[in-house]
Amino acid sequence: MAETATTISSSDLEFATFYVGGALCGINILNIQEINKHFDITQVPQSSGYVKGILNLRGRIVTIIDLGKKLGLEPINKNQNNRNIIVNSEDEHIGLLVDSISDVAIAKKEDIEPAPSNIGGVKGKYFQGVLKTETQLIGILDIDEVLKE
Amino acid sequence: MFEDDETLQMYIEESLDHLGDIESDLLTIEEGGADIDVDLVNNVFRAAHSIKGGAGFMGLTTIKDLAHHLENVLGLVRTKEMIPDSHKISVLLKGFDELENLLNNIQESNDVDVSDHVEALEGLISPSASEEQLEEASEIISERVDIIIKDGRVFANTPVSAIEKMKSEGKNLFLVEYDVPQDSKTEDKIPADILENLKKTGAIIESRVAAQSEGRIQFQLLYASIIEDDMAETLFNIDKKYIHSISDDMIVTTSVADVNAEPAAMPCLEKQDVSPVTAPKQAAVAAEPVKVKPVKTKPKAKKATSKKAAVSTTKPQTSLRVNVGLLDTLMNLAGELVLSRNQLLQGINSSNTKAAELSSQRIDMITSELQEAIMRTRMQPIGNILNKFTRVVRDLSQQLGKTIDLVIEGKDVELDKTILESINDPLTHLVRNSVDHGIEIPEIREQTGKEPTGKIVLKAYHDAGQVNIVIIDDGKGLDPDKMAVAAVEKGLLTEQQVDEMTDKQKTELIMLPGFSTAKEVTDVSGRGVGMDVVTTNIETLGGIIDLDSKPGEGTTIQIKLPLTLAIIPSQITSVGSERYAVPQVNLNELLRIPASKIKEKIEKVGDADVVRLRGELLPLLDLSKMLGIERTYNDPEKEEVCSDRRENIADRRSRQHHINEDGLIVETSGEEKKPQEREEKDRRYHAQSAMNIAVVSAGVFKYGLVVDQLYDSEEIVVKPVGRHLAKCKAYAGATIMGDGKVALILDISNLAQMAELSAVAEAGQTVKEAEEAKEAAKDRAALLTFKNGETEHFAAPLNIVERIERIKTSSIEQLGDRKVVQYRGGALPLYELSQVADFTELPEREQQEVIVFKIKDRELGLMVTPPVDALEVTLDVDEDTLKQSAISGSMIINEHTTLLVDIFEMVKILNPDWFKEEAKVAQKMAKSGKKTLLFAEDSAFFRNQVKTFMEDDGFTVLEAEDGRIAWELLKERVDNIDLVVTDLEMPNMDGFELTQKIKADPKYSHLDVIALTSLASEAHIEKGKKVGIDEYEIKLDRERLMKVIRKYLNLSK
């Protein structure tokens, strides 16, 4: 991406971007604990449909959430590119299962535009805003809103 | 104030720490009475003092106030001016309690009204002083004093009220002298800054400026602060010689003349003029608000409070004190772990198996040690909560007029913090119980020959990896019989159940829900919380409670608790591909039912599957169905899933029935086929899959958890699950298994609750429901159960029993080999079972229970041993095993093999001549051709019984197992049949339908139909009349039945 070439100033925001179905989403990189591909997931019967299961992340029990289902899209298709994005939310580690991950996008705060009411079938309330790059539109996820039970 | 959260937190913790020991200290002081232990008093005094000090800094005015008054009283005790008695100590204790409250709600503390406590404390100092003080105060207001400093100078004309006020708040007074020009030059001290600074830590009472002789201007401050002498120098940042600490003796009342003198003219020793130079304006301005400061602090504090409250809505951090040694050990271990990890990595990288092996061994050891050390950080001495009981017992016993010694042992025993916190309430309840209900008042104790002072022992000790807490009192104990009576009165148990209990079991009834023996609710222990809550609480902690009591001697309650909750032994099970852990605490036993036995063992009760385990019906909960993955959480649609199963169960039940009756049912072959069909349909009950059941208990309630596989028992570490799973009540948490995968820990009691709709709700009444469910297929009868001697259990049909009498043994008359008793104007012949069959003779007793039967219009009595009880049972009679004369069979009732007495046969043996009439009829029939009865009855037992009656009386009997067979028989042999006798409840075609058919067809309508029923209800009779049933009879009432048969066949005279 073009931005990567420019020097990063402290006021710049970095977003890890990833695909959920066809939608390109981003999360502020500061929210992210790690990205992994552990899929030895224990299913939790009777949990909400979007809960994929729980995972042992170095001794911590991490709930894995199917981001597709959670955002009201198709469930994540199982394939090699799947990743868990482990985010930190309310003192808890939660894993977001995504189809695949993409680059890190860098943007200034003012470049982020308010989100429309609907982005690619996802409710606008899940987004903090959208970021337009030369080629793509990245929906910046509001992690706290997404992770509300 | 409140600015620094951390400081505040530290202050609170430290203060609470101080308070922790105060209670017991005060109680010891109370015990000592006039013999004051100064050290101890000092301890308490210092605690109050430091709390006050801190509160001053933090601006916690209410706390400071209260602490100050407490300190004042303690000060008097310390100097032995006051003798602590129990009233005074009570006031002090209450004061400290309030202090603790304030500290716990620090943000609101300033708004709390503590005037009650303050007044009470002031009252202690001099009971009448408060009034005087008020009067004095009004006088004093205008009064002024001089302060004479040690070097002889005078700081004159100071308002007394301000000084008094400061002193009453426990502040120290200082007179501070600043050399303004000099200081501001050299040290950059500007009076305004100085004032600002000082105001933060205290109050300025007055400030004056005096020109010194050497042309220097001196700035004098009369300053009040909680700061002690030794700190003052640092605070004021000037040389010690300019700081004068003012003690009481330095304050002298101003002479009258001076009062009138202008306050502005305040000569210091050297009579400086008070000509206001630059500073005074500032000083005056600054000083003005200072005077009103005490008033102003409140609103300020309030503001801070509300602000703070808004900010700190997040949960308060709890903290733990950890021994530094332990912390060092942890650090060491962590270091070791890092070293070993490095070695391991090296070993692996260089493919050095040996090195890797060695380091993995090391890591193994270190981990275990680390685990243990970390566990120890959570351990707290149980003394923390036991100590509190000294106070509880003291207050309570005072309130109740009892004298009680409390002995606490094993304060050092350590327990996990969470457990410790959770046993506080149950323990309090138990101790309160002991004080309230256990220990008697001194007079009664003396009457019963006990020491007037009661004794309660609280003991904690380690045993077998568990912590034991024992509460022993030497009070009146629990009366098992009273317990039993109360339990029956409250309808918790039947009299019969209670009769069979041992004393210990009776005593333990107190733990039943809904049981409370206190006659009246006291505010001490009767607060609607019974022992059952205590029991449940302890059980949720994985503990066990045991109660032992000897009436008149006292009660011992033993509680066993695990050391920690973080690691729990668990049974690992699996359903599908996932493993689930069942906490060992909940696990009773494991049960494996081989595939071949499943159909016999599993029955259906209402909606639930049950398994019969040692005579008890155990509801089953199928985990795979319960947690069915396609079903969404909280879906109440479980009914649907269960409805498939109901079919299976229904089959199973008939199968069960079939087996019990030993193949006597006609369509045996048809029945045999069914289960096979089912097996093909139903994978779960396939012959290859044995059924694995973990028998678990949630509180008092037991059930069987059906799982696919049972694995080992393992010690697992409980880990919390995330908030998205908080709603999944089925799990108590998760754990990480040896292979790194996560397994869920099942919450046994929640599972039971969740299944309530479909499976296990009937737990309490399983037996009853089981019987109801079976009623349609099985015969129920009301039986009277009794014993012959202590061990032999009998039952007889209730409907032929007239009465039950209790007679005095002395009134029994022996006439030859017969016994009779005068009874309602006649003689009642008495028999006992040993006369007719091979049973033990009744033991000699003062009273004798007699069951009165009426046969052939004559009464006779059968002497039995109590308890005599009536109950309704499903007849499931074994006719062969224990068959003998006068006994029609045996069955299991309440876990006893019970023999069914055939009263009729018994009478026949005893009085053969009573049956001449029947013999005559039989003879008559034999001459004129036998009468034939068609008898339809599905129960083999009744069929045999009734058939025997009939044949005994000379009838020919055609048997049918159900209505349809009877109908077929009737069609074939209508000409031979004289009378139809039919049961009502039968498979295929019931008695109503059969009667309807008979009455509707002119070929058969001439036949009379007598219906036999075990329990005739009005509705039944109504329905029967409609279809044309001619007569109703009770199955086991042989005499009436035969009479009616004879009547309908015109055989009776």
Interface residues (C-beta under 8 A of the other chain):
Chain A: D40 T42 Q43 V44 P45 Q46 S47 S48 G49 V51 I54 L55 N56 G59 R60 I61 V62 T63 I65 E90 E92 H93 I94 L147 E149
Chain B: E578 L627 G628 I629 R631 T632 Y633 N634 K719 P720 V721 G722 R723 H724 L725 A726 K727 C728 A730 Y731 A734 I736 G740 K741 V742 A743 L744
